[in-house]
Amino acid sequence: MKNIIVTGATGNLGTEVVRTLHDKGHRVHGTVGGAMPPTEMMDMFQSARQVDLIDAGASQEFVEALIGENKKLDAAVMLVGGFAAGSIETTDLAAIDKQIALNFKTAYNIVRPMMAHFEKTGGGQFVFVGARPALDAEAGKNLVAYSLGKSLVFQLAEIVNAAGKGKRISATVIVPSTIDTQPNRQAMPDADFTKWVKASDLAEAIAFVLSETGGNLREGVLKMYSES
């Protein structure tokens, strides 16, 4: 049983991740950006808090509070993010700054205090969610701000792995193609949904990374593209 932070815990993917980790016996500590989870979901949390993860101070206070309550935190799964379309021609710096804030800063503000905690307590794991457009320029040319924001997540994972080498600290990036969620179906009604990645499958992959066997992974980038 591990103490695991899950950011974006009430999102489409977050809900599945929380359920899966809870069902496997882990203690889930979730962050939510808006309203608190409904009663039926609260039962799956060891704790849930409203945290503005773009705010470094609020993020630091959140992690410190959890450490005070639980002593040892074992992992953090970063699911908060944002999306925006646009080419170089249509993407201004404000759009890029927004995507960096949503996709990178929300992760970094948890990683920074958690790295210090992991170093003091003998190690831990980070799981990030990447994006194919950040790896494939052809896919990213019309998703410029989003691709740039997500590219920093990959770089952060590499830095974590370099800094954590020999300390039992590791980072893994899960890279989905299109996730099969209701909002995505509504946005792309003519798509072949059978080729998309199920949120439940992504949740199982994250749970595997955090398992005893998955703990042997180093510098992992897991591409879950299905057939899309």
C-alpha positions in Angstrom: 0.0 0.0 0.0 1.4 3.3 -1.1 0.6 7.0 -0.4 0.1 8.5 -3.9 -0.7 12.0 -4.9 -2.9 12.3 -7.9 -3.4 15.8 -9.4 -6.4 16.5 -11.5 -8.1 13.7 -9.6 -11.6 14.5 -10.7 -10.9 14.9 -14.5 -11.9 12.3 -17.0 -8.6 10.4 -16.7 -8.2 11.3 -13.0 -11.4 9.6 -12.0 -10.2 6.3 -13.6 -6.8 6.6 -12.0 -8.2 7.3 -8.6 -10.6 4.3 -8.8 -7.9 2.0 -10.1 -5.3 2.9 -7.5 -7.9 2.7 -4.7 -9.1 -0.7 -5.9 -5.5 -1.9 -5.7 -5.3 -0.9 -2.1 -3.4 2.4 -2.3 -4.0 5.5 -0.3 -4.9 8.3 -2.8 -4.4 11.9 -2.0 -6.1 14.0 -4.7 -6.0 17.6 -5.8 -9.1 19.2 -7.4 -9.2 22.6 -9.1 -12.9 23.2 -8.8 -15.7 21.7 -6.7 -14.9 18.8 -4.3 -15.7 15.3 -5.6 -19.2 13.9 -5.1 -19.8 11.8 -2.0 -19.6 8.5 -3.8 -16.1 9.4 -5.1 -14.8 10.8 -1.8 -14.8 7.2 -0.5 -12.0 6.4 -2.8 -9.7 9.2 -1.4 -7.6 9.1 1.6 -7.7 12.9 1.3 -8.8 15.4 -1.3 -8.0 19.1 -1.4 -8.6 22.1 -3.6 -5.2 23.4 -4.7 -4.1 25.9 -7.3 -1.1 24.0 -8.7 0.0 27.0 -10.8 0.8 28.7 -7.4 4.1 27.4 -6.2 3.4 28.4 -2.6 0.1 26.7 -2.5 1.6 23.6 -4.0 4.4 23.6 -1.4 1.9 23.9 1.4 -0.1 21.0 0.0 2.8 18.7 -0.1 4.1 19.7 3.3 0.6 19.1 4.8 0.5 15.6 3.4 4.0 14.8 4.7 2.9 16.0 8.1 -0.1 13.7 8.0 1.4 10.7 6.4 5.2 10.9 7.0 6.1 9.0 3.8 4.7 9.8 0.4 5.6 7.2 -2.3 4.6 8.6 -5.6 3.0 11.5 -7.5 0.9 11.2 -10.6 0.5 14.5 -12.5 -2.7 14.6 -14.5 -3.5 18.3 -14.6 -3.1 19.9 -18.0 -4.7 21.9 -20.8 -5.1 21.8 -24.5 -5.1 24.4 -27.3 -5.0 24.3 -31.0 -3.1 26.7 -33.3 -0.3 27.1 -35.8 2.7 29.3 -35.4 0.8 32.0 -37.3 -2.1 31.9 -34.9 -0.4 31.2 -31.6 0.8 34.2 -29.6 3.0 34.2 -26.5 0.0 34.5 -24.2 -1.3 31.2 -25.5 2.1 29.5 -25.0 2.4 30.9 -21.5 -1.0 29.5 -20.6 -0.1 26.0 -21.9 3.2 26.1 -20.1 1.4 27.1 -16.9 -1.2 24.3 -17.2 1.0 21.5 -18.4 4.4 22.2 -17.0 4.2 24.5 -14.0 1.4 22.4 -12.4 3.7 19.4 -12.5 6.9 21.2 -11.6 5.3 22.7 -8.5 4.7 19.2 -7.1 8.0 17.7 -8.3 10.1 20.3 -6.5 8.9 19.7 -2.9 8.5 16.0 -3.7 12.1 15.5 -4.9 13.3 16.9 -1.6 11.0 14.5 0.3 12.0 11.5 -1.8 15.7 12.2 -1.2 15.1 12.3 2.6 12.9 9.1 2.6 14.7 6.8 0.3 13.1 7.3 -3.0 9.8 7.6 -4.9 8.2 7.7 -8.3 6.7 10.4 -10.6 4.3 9.6 -13.4 3.6 12.3 -16.0 1.2 12.4 -18.9 2.9 13.5 -22.1 1.4 14.0 -25.6 2.3 12.7 -29.0 2.4 16.2 -30.6 5.3 17.0 -28.3 7.3 14.1 -29.8 6.1 14.4 -33.4 6.5 17.8 -35.2 4.1 16.8 -37.9 1.4 16.2 -35.3 2.4 19.3 -33.4 2.5 21.9 -36.1 -1.1 22.9 -35.6 -1.0 22.5 -31.8 2.0 24.7 -31.1 1.3 26.0 -27.6 0.2 22.6 -26.4 3.2 20.8 -27.9 5.6 23.3 -26.4 4.0 23.0 -23.0 4.1 19.2 -23.1 7.6 19.1 -24.4 8.8 20.6 -21.1 7.1 17.7 -19.3 9.4 15.2 -21.1 12.4 17.3 -20.3 11.4 17.5 -16.7 11.1 13.7 -16.5 14.6 13.4 -18.0 16.0 15.8 -15.4 14.3 14.0 -12.6 15.8 10.7 -13.8 19.2 12.2 -14.0 19.0 13.8 -10.6 17.4 10.7 -9.0 19.9 8.2 -10.4 21.2 6.1 -7.6 18.6 7.5 -5.2 15.7 5.2 -6.2 13.9 8.2 -7.6 12.4 7.8 -11.1 10.0 9.4 -13.5 7.9 7.8 -16.2 5.9 9.5 -19.0 2.7 7.9 -20.3 2.0 9.1 -23.8 -1.6 8.5 -25.0 -2.9 9.3 -28.4 -6.6 10.3 -28.2 -8.2 9.3 -24.9 -11.7 7.9 -25.3 -13.7 10.3 -23.1 -17.2 11.8 -23.6 -15.8 15.3 -24.3 -13.5 13.9 -27.0 -16.4 12.0 -28.5 -18.5 15.1 -28.6 -15.7 17.1 -30.1 -15.0 14.5 -32.8 -18.3 12.7 -33.4 -17.2 11.2 -36.8 -14.0 9.5 -35.4 -13.6 5.8 -35.0 -13.7 5.5 -31.2 -12.5 1.9 -31.2 -9.1 3.2 -32.2 -8.8 5.5 -29.2 -7.2 4.6 -25.8 -9.5 3.9 -23.0 -9.0 5.9 -19.8 -9.3 2.7 -17.8 -6.4 1.2 -19.8 -4.2 4.3 -19.1 -5.1 4.0 -15.4 -4.0 0.3 -15.4 -0.7 1.3 -17.1 -0.1 4.0 -14.4 -0.9 1.4 -11.7 1.6 -1.0 -13.3 4.3 1.7 -13.3 3.7 2.2 -9.5 3.7 -1.6 -8.8 6.7 -3.5 -7.4 7.5 -4.8 -10.9 6.9 -1.4 -12.5 9.3 0.2 -10.0 12.2 -1.4 -12.1 11.5 0.9 -15.0 14.0 3.7 -15.6 13.7 6.6 -18.0 10.4 5.2 -19.2 8.4 6.7 -22.0 5.3 4.5 -22.6 3.5 5.2 -25.8 -0.1 4.1 -25.6 -1.3 5.0 -29.1 -3.7 2.0 -29.7 -4.7 2.2 -33.4 -5.0 6.0 -33.7 
